Every structure is written in structure tokens, then in C-alpha cells.
Amino acid sequence: MKKDIILSGVGGQGILSIATVIGEAALKEGLYMKQAEVHGMSQRGGDVQSNLRISDKPIASDLIPTGKCDLIISLEPMESLRYLPYLSNDGWLVTNEVPFINIPNYPAEADIMNEINKLPHKIILDVDKVAKELGSPRVSNIVLLGATIPFLGIEYSKIQESIRDIFERKGEAIVEMNLKALAAGKEIAEKMM
């Protein structure tokens, strides 16, 4: 088993929280894991990206080579385009469709979606809308994580366990909200496949 994952988004969206949950779940399954992160100007909405490599065999490098990524997880559609050269021919993109417009020359949304729609393997969803419907806009990143479940190669129960472990200090209500968000994202992805 080997999964090379790129996570992308904008500072403050929760990309590194997704990476933490996946990483902890991989370790619970007894897998090897390496992670490299790039924090842009996250306080100002800058680019945030993480390479996450998971395998049942030791991993030499923490960086994913061009054309070898199995999964891109993106909370921002334009940021997902930035990493498409890394995506393998049979790799999947799971992305939020709602842009985080933080620059004056942000490309037209239709142009971004036209590029994304050229991909043969993609899940595009409005994680912000789903999170609001669940009662907390703050869990949109976990909705997106849920939509990646079919592609991770990690047991769903291990992801749930990791969410419990990571969020338990914030209280049971927060844990339950995140588990609901995870389940909602998973259900959407399974229907779209």
C-alpha cells in the first residue's frame, strides 16, 4: 500500500488539521508516514500546502515527484490547479468548489472550473454549504476529509478514532460535530463516484 497525497488551500482553512488526522490514522494502521509542509503567509490568507506520503514500506523522501501524486485534497479550487502537474494519470482530485478570493487578479471562477472539469477523476463539492447545514461552518475541512475516504486506503474507523483523539480536548460536542462532518463528506463522495 502506498499513497502520495498533496493537500492545498489557503491559510486558516484547516489543511494542516486534515493532514494531522490522516497522518495519525495512518500510524494507527501501522503504516509509515512522511510529511512536508509549506506555510505561505498563512496569517494573510497565503498558500498552504502539505505533501503526505503513506506506505506499508519505509519511505525515503518526504516530497512527492511530479506526476506521482495519487490524491490532491484542496480546500480552494485555484490552489488545486497549482498542483495538477503532480497528479498521476489515474490520480484523484477532491476539491471544494467555493473560491477563497484573496488576491485582486483572482481568475474567473468559470475558467478554474473548466480546468478542473477536464480531469477524468474528480470530486467537486461545496464543503462550506454542507458544513453550514450541519450547524458549524468551522468543520468544512472535515467535510472535505470525509470526501477523500474512498481514496485514502485507510480504514474509516481509524480516521474516526483520530478525530476523537485530536478533538477530544475541545469537548464531546466538537468531536461529534466533526464526526458528522466526516460522515457527510464520505456520503457525498460515495454518491458522486
C-alpha angles and dihedrals in degrees: 000000000000129000126179110194132184117198118196140176145107127300112278097024095103103252093140091050089057090050091050093052093047092045094050091047090051091052090049087057090053094249128144117248138189126182135188122185136196115199111195120190088312094172088061099042096269128162116290119189136170133190110211119186120188126181144152087232129058114281119224102194133031093211124085116228121233112277094014103091115119097192137017114198111192133177090189124049098215090049089054089059090056090066101040092105087066094054116104120230092259095035124120132232117209109186145164110243095211114092124224098218104204103145130064095234097047107158121251110279091229090057091051093048091047089058093046092048090058089070116099094213116045144131114201119184142158099244092175092060093047092049092050090049089053089053104256127073087194093074096062090109091056090049086056091047089053090054089058095055094099090056104040100078089219123118113262090228090058090054090049090049091051091051089051092050096046098044102033093097088061092058139264094280091059092047091051093047091052092047090051089050091050092051092047093053092046091051093050093050093048090053092048097050 
